[in-house]
Amino acid sequence: MEVLETLSVALGFATLAGLNLYLVVLVTGLAINQGWVDVSSTYPDLVVLGDPLVVTAAGIFFAMEFFSDKIPWVDSLWDSVHTLIRPVGGSLLAIHTLGPTDPGFEVVIALLAGGTTLVAHGFKSGTRLAINASPEPVSNIVASVTEDVAVLGGLTLMSVNPILAAIFCLVFLGFSLYLTPKLFRRIKAFFWLVVNKVFSLVSQPDTEKLLYATLTSSEDQKLGVALGGRKADPEWSARVLVGQCKRFPGFTSMTFGRLVAETNNPGRLHFVGRRWLRHYYAELTLDGLEITQEARFFSEDVVLYDLAGTRKLILRLPTGHRAMANRIVESLIMRRDAKMPMPSDRVMMAEVSTLDPAEVSAV
């Protein structure tokens, strides 16, 4: 039972260090220094945290973090600096909790504890970056205070019931592992839209060049695998960001990819996206869908939905790509209804239809 409690305390320290390392050291050091807890027999190596020098240093760094953590973007800069510091601190706390052990076991514990701290740190920093996308500072203050309260609550629970505290930490880590990739995908998408918004103020994109760009070798290979080894015959392709995705199997929201329209398959489109550093494939069928274009502050959206309100897919292009979005929407509508080619080809067909029979036969 003592071994399980010791491991639980080590897990708790590693997890809470990812949220606020200096607060963990400060509170634990004060508790030891003031005699609120006695760790001399259970965790003798943690006695060093009660040293006045350690408590003072932790207090100074916590004061710096307390204010930095509540200022938009400054908190994200602070988190970036601590991407290495927190995992190292979490590993040291876990090792000192276990006390003298086999050197090989210490290395394993250091790796596990450092990884645990990094997961918690990733969730914290990812949440802060997502919050910083909002223009007001109140959410940053609320998030910072919530994290501090969580650390204090976690330390209190560890002193009362380490095993229960470890269970809460495991639940939190599982939640973090699930949510952190989604947060970072959203953050990456936000920065992509912001950067393109800035560039759109300087120069306008070349619609023809972007709409008829060739696929990369990886995209072409993934599409070929999805088509059973057949070479795709793209009429046009466009790089888009998947926004809202409701009941469109295969699509993952906040992922980048290329929408591909084939010449000989008008009612069906292909999407080759990227997630988890790998490409994925999704098929888009246009039957029964309404298609429109909506302008947003940071994006030009191509929206596909049904009138029953059960399905909706938003494909986002950066600001300044309105002409390209309109071309895509027009093409998709024609493909859904009349299975016709791109607008530029349709104009050519209209010009041909105005010629006299002899000229038409010549064409």
N, C-alpha and C positions, 0 to 999 in steps of 0.2 A: 504493500500500500504506500509506503514511504517513497519507493522508487517512482510509482505512478504520480504521486503528488509533486515530486521533484521535476519530473518531465513536464507536468502540467504548468508549473511555475515558469520553467524555461520557455515553453510555448507561449505563455502569456506575455512574458517580457519581450520576446521576439516579435510578437504581433503588435503590441502597443508601441514598441519602438518605431514601427513603420508610420505611426500616426504623429507621434511627438516624442522623439528620443530624449530631449532635454527635460521634459516634464516628468518622464518616467524616472530618470536618474535623480532629479531634484526631489521628488516626493519620496522615493525609496530611500535616498540618502538622508533626508530630514527625519523620516520615520526611524531609521537606525540610529542616527545621531542623538535624537531626543528620547530614545528608549521606548518609542511607541510599539515597536516590534523587536523581538530578540531572535536574531538569525545566527548567533554565535555557535549554536549546536546543530542547527538544521542546514544552514547555508553559510558556512564560515567564510567562504571566499567573497561573499557579498558585503562583508563588514567594511571593506575598503570604500564602499559608496558613502558611508557615514563620515568619512574624513572631511573636515571643514574645507579643505582646498577643493575637493571634488564637488561638495555642495555649493560652494561659492561660484565655481566655474559653471556648473549646471544652471545656477540661478541667473548668471549673466547671459548665457546663451539662450535660456528660456525667455528672458525679457526681450532679447532681440527678435526671437521667433514670434513672441506674443504680438508684437506690433507689425512685423513684416507679414505675418499670416493673415492679416485683416485688410490688407491693401491690394486691390485688384492688380494682377500681373506681377506685382512684387512678390506675392505668395508663390506664384509659379516659378519665378526666378530662384527663390529660396529653395523650393522643392527640387529644382534642377541641380543646384549645388549639393543637395543632400542625398542625391540618388546613390552615391557611394557611401556617404557617411552613415546613414541610417542602417543599411544592412551590416556594415562592420560593427556598429554599436550594438545592434541586436544580437549578433553572433557572440560578442564579448560578454554580454549580459547572460546569454544562455550557457556559455562555457563556465562562467563563474558561479552560476546557479548549480551546476552539476558537481563542481568541485574537482579535485584531482582525479583524472581518469587516464585510461590508455591513450597515448598520443594519436593513434589511428582513429579511435572513437571520437576524440576531440575534433579532428578534422571533419568527420562525418557530421557531428553536431553543428559545427560552424557552418558547413554548407547548407544543412537543413534550416538552421535558424536564419542564416542570411537570406535564403530563398523566401522564407516565411515573411521576414521583414520587408523584402522587396515587393512581395505581393501586396501587402498592406500599404506600402509607400506608393505603389503604382495606382492603387484605387484612390488614395488621397490626392495624388497629383493629377490624375485623370479627371476626378470630380472637380478639382479647382480650375482646370483648364476649361471644362465645360461651363462652369459657373461664370468664368471671366468673359464668356461670349455675351453675357447680359450686360447692359450698360450701367446698372446700379451697383453700389458697393455693399448694400445691406446683406445680400446673400452670402458674400464672402465672410462677413462678421458672424452671421448665423452658423455657417459651416465651421469656422474656426472654433467658436465656443462649443459647438456640438462635439467636435473632435476632442477638445480638452476635457469636457465632461465625461466622454466615453473612456478616456485614458484614466481619469480619476476613479470612475466607477469600476473599470476593469481591475485596477490595482487594489481597490477595496475588496472586490469579490475574490481576488487571488489570495488575500490575507485571511478570508473567512472560509472559502471553499475552493481550493485550487482546481479540483476536477471539474466542478461546474463552470468555472471561469474558462477552462480549456475547451469545454464543449461550446461555449459561446464563441470562443476564438475560432474554432474549426468551422462553425456555421458562417462566421464573418468572412473567413478566408475562402470558403466555397463560393459565397456570394460575390466576393471580389474577383475571383477567377472567372466567374461567369460574366460579370458586368464590365470589368476593365477593358477587354477588347472592344466592346461596343462603345465605351466612352472615347477611346482613342480613335476609333473610326469616325465618330462624330466630330472630334476635334480636328482631325486631318481634313475632313470635308469642309469644315468651317474656314480653316486657314486657306484652303485652296480657293474657295469662293471669294474670300477677302482679297487675296493677292490678285486674282483675276479682275476683281472690281477696280483695284488701283490701276492695273495695266490698261483697263478699258478706257480710263480717262486720258491716257496718253495716245493710244493707237487703237484702231478698229481691226478686228480679226479678218482674215481672208476666208470667207465662207466656203468657197469652192475648194480651197486647199484642205480645209479641215474636214469637209463632208466627204471628200473622195480620197482621203488618206488611206494608204495601204495598211494592212494588218501587220503587226510584228510577227516574228517567227513563232514565238510562244503562243500568241493568240491564234495564228493560223493552224498550228499543230493541235491545240485544244479543240478548235472548231472541226478540224478534220477527224479527230477521234469521235466527237459527238455525231458526225455525219457518216460514221461507219467507214472511214478511210477515203471518203469522196472529197475531192477538191472543191471548196466553196467558190461560187461565182458572184462576188459582191457587186451589186449595182452602186451602193454607197454604204459608208460606215461612219459612225460618229462616236466620239468618246463622251460618255455621260456619267453622271453620278446618280445612283439609285437613291431617291429620297424615301418618301412613304411607300410602303409595300404591303398591301392588304390582300391576302388570298391570291397571290401570284406565285405559284410554286417554283422553287429554284432560285428566285431572286433574294438577295440579302440587302437590307437597307444600309445606307451609308457605305456602300462599296463602289469603287470605280470600275468601269469596264467599257467595252465597245459594242454598240448596237449595230448589227449587220443585216442589211436587206439584200437578198439574192434576186437576181434578174428573173429567174425562172420559177420563183416561188413567192408570189406577191402577198398571199395571206398569212405568211409565217415569217417571223424574224428570229434572228439568233442574238444572244447576248453572251459575251465572254467577259466575265468579271474577275476580280482578284480579291481574295481574302486569305488570311493566314499564310501569306507569302506564296500562295498557289492560285492558279487560274481555276475558275469553275464555269460551267455552262448552264444556260437557262434558255428555254424556248418561249417565244411570245407569239400567241395567236390572236389575231385582231377581230375575229368574229364576235359580234354582239357588244363591242366596246364603243363608247363615245371617246372622241379624241379632240383635245383642245390645247391651246397654248396660253399660259398665264405668266405675266411679268411680275417678278419679285424684286426686292431691293438688291439682293445679292445674286439672283439667278434668273434665268429664263427657263420656265418649266414646261415640259411636254407631259400632259396629264392624260392618262387612259383610265376609264372607269365605266361601270355599268350603271344603268338607271335604277336598278334595284337597290343600290347602295351597299352591295356586298363585296365589291372588288374595286381596288384603286391602286394605280401605280404612277409614281411621279419620277420622271427622268429629268435631271437638272443639268442645264448648261450654264456657264458663267455669264455674268452681266456683259452686255455688248454683243452677245451671240443671238440677238433676236431674229435676224434674217435667217440664220441657220435653223433656229427653232421653228420658224414659220415654214421653211422648206421641208423639215422633217414631218411636221404635222400634216401639211398638204399631201406629202407622199403617203403617209400612213392612211389617211382618209381615202385616197384614191386606191390604195392597195386593198383596203377593207371592202370598198364598195364596187369599184369597177375593175380592179386588178390592173390599173394603168401604170405606166412608168413614171419617172420623176418629172416635175414641172417643166424643166428645160426641154425634155424630149417631147412633152405634150405640146409646147409652143411650136416646136418644129413640125409636129403632125398637123397642127392647126394651119400653119403656113402652107403645108403641102396640100391640104384640103381646098384651099382657095385657088389652086392652079387649075387650068383647063385640062380636059382629059388627056390631051397629047402630052402636056408637061408632066402630068401625074404618071403616065406610063413610062415616060423617060426617067422619072425619079425611081 
